[in-house]
């Protein structure tokens, strides 16, 4: 999925409660500027074109684009290795339903 954060945009602190996946993000159009960043569990990461980051989205994270141009990234979920595989599938299923519901509300 592609995600755009507009110039001056912010994502409030949040976390994924289901723990079914890790989040992979690849900077595509990031402005290569420290003012365009994500903070995961208190650790800042500045976006750079072609650079990626994988993080555990159960940690509190938030993002900001304090530049004058939009930021675009690619992000994918990576299934978390779990002792009981059915738990991972249930988390994806629930997370997908929540994402679909959010999408419908905002469209």
Buried (B, 14 or more C-beta within 10 A) or exposed (E): EEEEBEEEBEEEEEBBEBBBBBBBBBBBBBBBBEEBBBBBEEEEBBBBEEEEBEBBBBBEBBBBBBBEBBBBBEBEBEEBEBEEEEBBEEBBEEBEEEEEEEEEEEE
